[in-house]
Amino acid sequence: MTRLENGPPVGYPVQFRVTGEHIDVVRGLARQVAAKVSENPYVANVHLDWQEPSKVVWLDVDQDRARALGVSTAALSGFLRRTFTGSSVSQFREDNELIEILLRGTERERLELSMLPSLAIPTDSGRSVPLSQVATLEYGFEEGVIWHRNRLPTVTVRADVYGDQQPASLVRQIEPTLGDIRAQLPGGYLLEVGGTVEDSERGQRSVNAGLPLFVIVVMTLLMVQLKSFSRSAMVFLTAPLGIIGVTLFLLMLGQPFGFVAMLGTIALSGMIMRNSVILVDQIEQDIGAGHERFRAIVDATVRRFRPIVLTALASVLAMIPLSRSIFFGPMAVAIMGGLIVATALTLLFLPALYAAWFRVREGE
């Protein structure tokens, strides 16, 4: 039974990968990592993704005796495959569905290991001989599955989160305890972080890659709207005001600043700049109408106070249903907190910034 995941599936939230050339060394290092991870009181169900080898039976065929009895290796292999897996002999049609008919050994022959030496192998002469007369059975162990990453065997230490801790916080707690293991890694062996932390970093890199394009597009749109580089730069500088509210509300409500919250913060910057554009544009209209510059700043702020506050309030109220979601909750909280604080700061900070930027004094 596994817990239903929100967002892209990543398996267990806490993961550490050990990669190297030799399977035994990799597994030994992974067990050391698992022991260190188990020491953390906030993790549970610590295990390796592949650990115990599987039981197998090998057939050592006596080629001389097999040839004397008229049994070839290919014929022996085909017989065993038909006995255990089955061979298709026909198809049965039921309505519009074709059902394959397989010919294979009896259930006892397939399930009871003690029956294996007495299996009757057909010979070229039409007779049959027991399997034990042409082959010796050897019992042993082999790897049931070998996971590879970048063409090298990889063992992943996986764990669940116990309590309300976040995977990123637990990884930061566990990382220092792995310092000794990491320092003693042989050449060519790696110890890497996986799970939700790795996926979050991958998403962060994708966002960072598109950030320059985001800045260019935003500045272009601001230039088209405001027709001034100085005013566009001033409006752009108001975007970080939301970080204050984002940080405050995420801490108050105990929400993590993950990838989803980061997307909410980026969307929030657009909302803040929209309010700033409305206010700056109103100031410019009042100045163009012949009002004193200082009076235009005050009057524009007073007149635009209600529309800016009401639109911000509508956005905040729309986020309330999402705030209870496990997946979208951090994004909603980030937008709500950032918008509340940024709206207040925009109405107070932006007029003062405009006056200082363009050296406006009272009475001008």
C-alpha positions in Angstrom: 0.0 0.0 0.0 1.4 3.4 -1.0 0.2 6.9 -0.2 -1.5 8.9 -2.9 1.0 11.5 -4.2 0.2 15.0 -5.1 1.9 16.3 -8.2 4.5 14.4 -10.3 5.1 10.9 -8.7 8.5 10.7 -7.0 8.0 7.6 -4.8 9.4 8.0 -1.3 10.0 11.6 -0.3 13.5 11.0 1.2 15.9 9.2 -1.1 19.7 8.9 -1.3 21.3 7.1 -4.2 24.6 5.2 -4.1 26.1 4.6 -7.6 29.3 2.7 -8.4 30.8 -0.1 -10.5 30.7 -3.1 -8.2 27.3 -4.2 -6.8 28.7 -5.6 -3.5 30.5 -2.3 -2.7 27.4 -0.2 -3.7 25.1 -2.3 -1.5 27.5 -2.1 1.4 27.7 1.7 1.1 23.9 1.9 0.8 23.4 -0.1 4.0 25.7 2.4 5.8 23.7 5.3 4.5 20.4 3.5 5.5 21.8 3.1 9.1 22.5 6.9 9.2 19.1 7.7 7.8 17.4 5.5 10.4 19.0 7.5 13.2 16.8 10.4 12.4 13.6 10.3 14.5 11.4 11.8 11.8 11.8 9.1 9.1 10.2 5.8 8.9 10.2 2.6 6.7 13.9 3.0 5.8 14.9 0.4 3.1 16.8 -0.2 -0.1 15.0 -0.4 -3.4 16.8 -3.7 -4.2 18.7 -5.7 -1.5 18.2 -9.4 -1.1 19.2 -11.7 -4.0 16.7 -14.1 -5.4 16.9 -17.9 -5.2 17.7 -19.6 -8.6 18.4 -23.1 -10.0 21.1 -23.5 -12.5 21.3 -26.5 -14.9 24.8 -27.8 -15.6 24.3 -29.8 -18.8 26.6 -32.8 -19.4 27.1 -32.3 -23.1 28.6 -35.7 -23.8 25.7 -37.6 -22.2 23.1 -35.3 -23.7 24.5 -36.0 -27.2 24.6 -39.7 -26.5 20.9 -39.7 -25.5 19.9 -37.4 -28.4 19.1 -34.2 -26.4 20.5 -30.9 -27.7 20.9 -27.8 -25.6 18.4 -25.9 -27.8 15.8 -28.7 -27.4 16.3 -28.8 -23.6 15.9 -25.0 -23.4 12.8 -25.0 -25.5 11.2 -27.8 -23.5 11.8 -26.1 -20.2 10.4 -22.8 -21.6 7.2 -24.6 -22.8 6.9 -26.4 -19.5 7.1 -23.4 -17.3 6.1 -20.4 -19.5 4.0 -22.2 -22.1 3.9 -22.1 -25.9 1.1 -20.6 -28.0 -0.8 -23.4 -29.9 -3.9 -21.5 -31.0 -6.4 -18.7 -30.3 -9.9 -18.7 -29.0 -12.3 -15.9 -30.1 -14.9 -14.6 -27.6 -17.0 -11.9 -29.2 -14.4 -9.4 -30.5 -11.6 -10.6 -28.2 -8.9 -13.1 -29.0 -7.7 -15.3 -26.1 -4.4 -17.1 -26.5 -4.2 -20.8 -25.8 -1.0 -21.9 -24.1 0.4 -25.4 -23.8 2.5 -25.9 -20.7 3.2 -28.4 -17.9 0.9 -29.4 -15.1 0.6 -27.1 -12.1 2.6 -29.6 -10.0 5.5 -29.7 -12.5 5.6 -25.9 -12.5 5.3 -25.2 -8.8 7.1 -28.0 -7.0 10.8 -27.8 -7.2 11.2 -31.5 -6.3 9.6 -32.4 -9.6 12.3 -30.7 -11.7 14.9 -33.6 -11.8 12.2 -36.1 -13.0 10.9 -34.0 -15.9 10.7 -36.2 -19.0 12.9 -34.6 -21.7 12.0 -35.8 -25.3 14.9 -37.2 -27.3 15.6 -37.3 -31.1 14.6 -41.0 -31.1 11.1 -40.2 -29.8 11.8 -41.5 -26.3 12.2 -39.5 -23.2 14.7 -39.3 -20.4 14.6 -37.7 -16.9 16.3 -34.3 -16.7 18.6 -35.5 -14.0 20.3 -37.9 -16.5 21.5 -35.1 -18.8 22.0 -32.2 -16.3 23.0 -31.5 -12.8 20.9 -29.1 -10.7 22.7 -26.4 -8.7 21.0 -24.1 -6.3 22.2 -20.6 -5.5 21.4 -16.9 -5.5 21.6 -14.1 -8.0 20.4 -10.5 -8.2 16.7 -10.5 -8.9 16.9 -6.9 -10.3 19.8 -4.5 -10.9 18.9 -0.9 -11.2 21.3 1.2 -13.3 21.7 4.9 -13.5 24.1 6.3 -16.2 25.0 2.7 -17.0 26.2 2.0 -13.4 24.5 -0.1 -10.7 22.6 2.1 -8.3 21.0 1.3 -4.9 18.6 3.9 -3.5 17.9 4.3 0.2 14.3 5.2 0.6 12.3 6.4 3.5 8.9 7.9 4.5 8.4 11.1 6.5 7.1 10.7 10.0 5.1 13.6 11.3 4.8 17.1 9.9 8.4 17.5 8.8 9.2 18.5 5.2 11.5 16.3 3.1 13.9 19.2 2.4 14.3 19.8 6.1 15.0 16.2 6.8 17.6 15.9 4.0 19.4 19.0 5.5 19.4 17.2 8.8 20.7 13.9 7.5 23.3 15.3 5.0 25.9 16.3 7.8 25.7 12.7 9.2 26.7 11.3 5.8 29.9 13.3 5.7 32.2 10.4 6.9 30.7 8.0 4.3 31.0 10.6 1.5 34.6 11.2 2.4 35.5 7.5 2.3 33.8 6.8 -1.0 36.1 5.0 -3.5 36.9 6.6 -6.8 34.0 6.5 -9.2 31.4 6.1 -6.5 28.7 8.7 -5.9 26.3 9.5 -3.1 23.5 11.7 -4.4 20.2 13.1 -3.1 17.0 12.0 -4.8 13.2 12.1 -4.1 11.2 15.3 -3.8 14.3 17.3 -3.1 15.9 16.4 -6.4 12.6 17.0 -8.3 12.3 20.4 -6.6 15.8 21.4 -7.6 15.1 20.3 -11.2 12.0 22.4 -11.3 13.9 25.3 -9.8 16.5 25.0 -12.6 13.8 25.1 -15.2 12.3 28.2 -13.7 15.7 29.9 -13.5 16.4 29.1 -17.1 13.3 31.0 -18.1 13.8 33.9 -15.7 15.8 36.1 -18.1 13.0 35.8 -20.7 10.5 36.7 -18.1 12.4 39.9 -17.1 12.8 40.9 -20.8 9.1 40.4 -21.6 7.9 42.2 -18.4 10.2 45.2 -19.0 9.0 45.4 -22.7 5.4 45.5 -21.6 6.1 48.1 -19.0 7.9 50.2 -21.6 5.0 49.9 -24.0 2.5 51.0 -21.2 4.5 53.7 -19.4 6.7 54.9 -22.3 9.6 55.7 -19.9 12.5 53.6 -18.8 12.8 55.3 -15.4 9.1 54.7 -14.6 9.3 51.1 -15.9 12.3 50.5 -13.7 10.5 52.0 -10.7 7.5 49.8 -11.2 9.7 46.7 -11.6 11.4 47.5 -8.3 8.0 47.1 -6.5 7.8 43.4 -7.4 10.0 42.2 -4.5 7.7 43.8 -1.9 5.5 40.7 -1.9 8.4 38.6 -0.5 7.8 40.2 2.9 4.2 39.0 3.1 5.1 35.6 1.6 7.7 34.9 4.2 5.5 36.2 7.0 2.4 34.1 6.1 4.3 30.9 5.3 5.9 31.0 8.7 2.7 31.9 10.5 0.7 29.0 8.8 3.6 26.5 8.8 3.6 26.1 5.0 6.8 25.1 3.1 8.4 27.3 0.5 8.6 24.7 -2.2 8.3 24.7 -5.9 4.5 25.4 -5.9 5.0 28.3 -3.5 7.7 29.7 -5.7 5.4 29.7 -8.7 2.9 31.6 -6.6 5.5 34.1 -5.7 6.3 34.7 -9.4 2.6 35.1 -10.2 2.4 37.5 -7.2 5.1 39.8 -8.7 2.9 40.3 -11.7 -0.1 41.3 -9.5 2.0 43.8 -7.6 3.4 45.4 -10.8 -0.2 45.7 -12.1 -1.2 47.7 -9.1 1.9 49.8 -9.5 1.2 50.5 -13.1 -2.3 51.6 -12.3 -1.0 54.1 -9.7 1.9 55.4 -11.7 -0.3 55.9 -14.8 -2.9 57.8 -12.7 -0.1 60.1 -11.4 1.1 60.8 -14.9 -2.4 61.6 -16.1 -2.9 64.1 -13.3 0.4 65.8 -14.0 -0.5 65.9 -17.7 -3.8 67.5 -16.7 -1.8 70.4 -15.1 -1.9 69.4 -11.5 1.0 70.2 -9.2 3.3 67.1 -9.1 3.1 66.7 -5.3 -0.7 67.2 -5.3 -1.0 64.7 -8.2 0.9 62.0 -6.3 -1.4 62.4 -3.2 -4.6 62.7 -5.2 -3.8 59.7 -7.4 -3.0 57.6 -4.4 -6.3 58.5 -2.7 -8.4 58.0 -5.9 -6.8 54.6 -6.8 -6.8 53.4 -3.2 -10.3 51.7 -3.5 -9.8 50.0 -6.9 -6.4 48.6 -5.9 -7.6 47.4 -2.5 -10.8 45.8 -3.9 -9.0 44.0 -6.7 -6.4 42.7 -4.2 -9.1 41.6 -1.8 -10.9 39.8 -4.6 -7.7 37.9 -5.4 -7.1 37.1 -1.8 -10.6 35.8 -1.3 -10.3 33.6 -4.4 -7.3 31.9 -2.9 -9.0 30.9 0.4 -10.5 27.6 -1.0 -7.1 26.6 -2.4 -5.4 27.3 0.9 -6.7 24.1 2.4 -5.3 22.0 -0.4 -2.2 19.9 0.4 -0.7 20.5 -3.0 -1.8 24.1 -3.8 -2.0 25.3 -0.2 1.6 26.8 -0.1 0.9 28.6 -3.4 -2.4 30.1 -2.2 -0.9 31.2 1.2 2.1 32.8 -0.7 -0.2 34.8 -2.9 -2.6 35.8 -0.1 0.1 36.9 2.3 2.2 38.6 -0.3 -0.7 40.4 -1.9 -2.0 41.7 1.4 1.3 43.1 2.6 2.4 44.3 -0.9 -0.8 46.2 -1.5 -0.3 48.1 1.7 3.3 48.8 0.9 2.5 49.8 -2.6 0.1 52.5 -1.5 2.6 53.8 1.0 6.0 53.0 -0.6 5.4 53.7 -4.3 4.2 57.4 -3.8 7.2 58.0 -1.6 9.5 56.3 -4.2 8.0 58.3 -7.0 8.5 61.6 -5.1 12.1 60.6 -4.3 12.9 59.3 -7.7 11.8 62.4 -9.6 12.7 64.8 -6.7 9.2 66.1 -6.1 8.8 68.5 -3.1 5.7 69.8 -1.5 4.3 72.8 -3.3 5.7 71.8 -6.7 
